[in-house]
Amino acid sequence: MKQKQRRITPGRVLVALLILFLYAPILYTVVFSFNDSRSLTRFTGFSLQWYEKMFTSKTTMSAIVMTFLVAILATAISTAIGTVTIIGLSRCRKLLRGTVNMINDIVIMNPDIVTGIGLLMFFATMTVRKGFLTLLLAHIMFCTPYVMLTVAPRLRSLDPNLADAALDLGCNPLQAITKVIVPQLMPGITAGALIAFTMSFDDFVISYFVTGNGVQNISILVYTMSKRVNPSINAISTLVIVIITIALILINILPPLWQRINRKKEEPV
């Protein structure tokens, strides 16, 4: 059989231009992070000097450590809160469940700048000094709805009588949740945690309004450095791109892998 020749159609050209428009800036940033000179428009040679300066700068390393610390803590806390909330809502009345879901959707759809200003005014009214605590609380606040949104479909797919069956077999309520419900929800919990980590790691707008006292994450550091020509921005941006890419890969790999492991456990020997 003769192979069909692939023709260049307007649709394929449009898709190629769209992909180029989306990914060319990212590729440009990565390439120029290895540039030998300070030029941001002309590549003069390969060098790792900007990565060396990034890792030897106390300000940069402090921002990186702060970003990871806030992201890890916010992910752990928001994942726990979101999972427990969704499990609890499944046993509540429809009116309460619908109200909480509506509030959850408002937080997700609300523009970041409105959320940032609202948190700024809230912390000012409560006379809370801006710093690490306000930054962490803000990240937990906007990460939790994404965890709930990710775990909820997985919970709806479970047998509603699963918890009752566990109780009938001798489990107490805590054991029914931790040993029966949570393992079944693990793919959704993992995906929600990775999304929360990604959202926290690259947040700028909300973080800009709620941080202070010398506390800054990578996004705020990059914004500060962008006011002057500094090739170290490319190195920092490349680091963020790599971390987010790894997180997205894990989001797409871990849940199916977890499901496959559970299926093998359930198969009769």
N, C-alpha and C positions, 0 to 999 in steps of 0.2 A: 504493500500500500504506500502511496506517495504521501509524504508528510505535508501537512498544510502549511503554507508559508504565512508567517505572521506579518500582517500588514500594519503599517503605521497609520492609525486612525486618529481623528481629532480627540476622541475620548482618551486614548492612551497618552497622547501628547499632553492633554490637560492634567491627567493623573501624574505624569512625570514632572510637570512644572509645579504641581502642588506639593509633591514630595520634596522637590528641590527647594521650594520656598520655605517649607517647614524645617528641613534638616540642614540646609546650607549654613545658617548662622551658627548652629551647634558645631558643625564640622570646622567652620572657620575659627571658632574659639579654641577648639582642641588643637588645631594645627599651629596657631600663633602662640599657644602656651609653650611651645618648644622653640620659639624664635630666638635667635642669638642676639638681636638688637632690641631697642625699645620701641621700634616702629610697630604700629598696629595695622599698617597697610602693605608693607613690603617684607617678605620673608628672606632673611639674609643667611640663615644657616641654622642647623640643629643645635640646641643647647638645653640643658636642664637647670640653668641658673635661676629661673623664676620659681621653680619648685624648691630649689635650695633656699632661696630667700623666703619663700612662704613658710617652710618648716623651721627656719631659724629666727623668724620674727615672733617675738613674744605676744604682740597684739593679735597676729593671725592665729597662732596656736591657741591662745586663750579663747578666741571666738570659735574655733573649731571644737575645742573641748566643751565649751558652753553649749554649742549647738547639739552635740551628741548627748550631753547630759540631759538637757531639756527634752530632746526628742525621745530618748529612752524612757525617762520617767513619765512623760506625758503619754507615751504609747502604752506603757504598763498599766498606769492608773485608768486611762480612758478605756482601754480594752476590758479591764475588770468591771468598771462602772457600766459600760455599755452592754456587756454580756449579762450581768446580773439584772439590769433594768429590763432587757428584752425577755429574759426568762420570767421575771416577775409579772410583766405586762401580759404574758400569755395566759395568766391565771386571773387577770382582772376583767372587769366588765368592759363591754364594747365601747361605751361612752368614754371611759377613762383612757382606754387604749387608743382610741381615735384622737382624743385631745392631746395626749403625749406625742403621738406620731405627727400631728399637725405642728406642734411646737418644735419638734425635731426638724421637720422640713423647713420651717422658717429660719432656723439657725443655719442650715445648709445653703438656702437660697439668698440669705441676706448678704449684701455686698460687704467685702472685707473692711472697707474703709468705714462703713457704718458701724460694724461690729467693733472695730478698733476705737472709734470715737466714743461709742457707748461704754466700753470697758474703761477707757480713760476717765470719763466722767464718773463712772461707778467707783473706781478706786480713789478718785479725788474726793468724792462725797464721803466715802468710808474712811478717809484719811489714812489710806494704806500707802506706804512709801514705795514708789516704783523701783523695781529691781528684779532679782531672780525669782522671788515668790510670785509677783504679779505676772511675769513672763510665763512661768510654769502653769499658773491657774488659767491664763488665757489660752494656752495651747491645749490644756485638758478640756476646756470648754468647747473649742471648735473641733477637736478630734473625736470626742465622744459620739456626736450624731453620726459620723461616718462609720464608726464601729457598729452602732445600732442598725444602721441601714444595711450593712453587709451581713450581720448575723441573723437578722430577721427572716430573710427568705429561707435560710437553712433550717431555722426553727420551725417554720410553717410546713416544711417538707417532712418533718418527723411525725410519727404516729402520736396523736394527742393522748393516747392511753399509755404511753411508754413510762411516764413517771408513776402512774397509778400501779402499773404492773410491778415496778421496782419496789414500791411500798408494800405491795401484797406479798412479795418474795422475801421480805424481812429488812429491807433498807429503811433507814430513817430519812427524813426529808433532805438533810445535808448530803447523805450518801447517794440518794437518788439523783441529786443535781451533779455532784462531783464525779461519780462513777458511771452514771448512765447518760445523763443529758449532755454534759460538757464534752465528753469524748465524741459524741455524735455531731456536736456543733464545731469541732475543732477546725475543719476546713474553712468555715466562715469566720471563725475567730482569728485564724492565722491571716486570712486575707484582710480582715478589718484592721489587725495590728500593723500589717505592712503598709496599708493605706494611711493609717494614722501617723506612722513614722515618717512617711514621705511628706505628708501635709505639714507636719511639725518641722521637718528638717529644712524645707525651702520656703517657709513662711516669712514674709517681709512686712506687709502692710500692718497686720495686727501687732506684730512684734515691735514695730517702730513706735506705736502709740503707747505701749504698756511697759516698755523697758526703760531703764535709767540707772544712774549711779555707776557708770562704766561697764554695765552688763550689755553685751551685744552678741548676736549670733552672726553666722556667715553672711546672711542676706544683708543685714545692716552694715557689716564691714565692707561688702562689695559696693553698696550704695555710697558709702563714705569715700571709698577709693575711686569711684567713677567720676568724681568731680575734678580729677586731674589725671593726666595720662600716666597710667601705671600698668605695665604688662603683667604684674602679679595677679591682676584681676582674672586674666585668662587661666592661670594655673589654678586659682581658687574655684573658678567656674567649672573647669574641667573636673576637679575633684567632686563637686556637687553633681555634675552630670553622671559621673561614673557611679556614685553612690545611689542616685535615683534609678539609674538603669539596672543596677543589681537588685534593688528593691522591686522594680517592676517585673524582672525575670522571676524572682522568688514568688511574687503574687500569682504568676501564671503557672509555676511549677509545683509549689508546695501543696496547694489544695488537691489537685488531681493525684499527686503522689500519696498524700494522706488517705484519700479514698481508696486507692489501690491497696495500700497496706491493710486497711480495715477489711477490705473484701477478702484478702488472703487469710486474715485471722478468722473470718466467719466461715470460710470454706471448710467442709468436713474433712478430717484426716483419713 
